[in-house]
Amino acid sequence: MGSCFRIHNLFSLVFMVEAIAVLHDLQFVQEMRFLHVVLKRDSRIVILKLQSKDDYSEIRLVTKDVKALS
């Protein structure tokens, strides 16, 4: 019998998925031509990244797209 382990970078992957979900939500909002939208998310870190001016995290490309849409 053997055992092994893998190092997962799942921590940042969760934030990436959450940021992509926000991006898809905003794309849908634009396609439906909604004027006012309240977007609620449970990931405080993603929300803080979206609110900050300088984002040097791994999800910065997605947050940049989200900021461009909003």
Secondary structure as UniProt FT lines:
FT   HELIX           10..32
FT   HELIX           44..51
FT   TURN            58..59
FT   HELIX           60..69
//
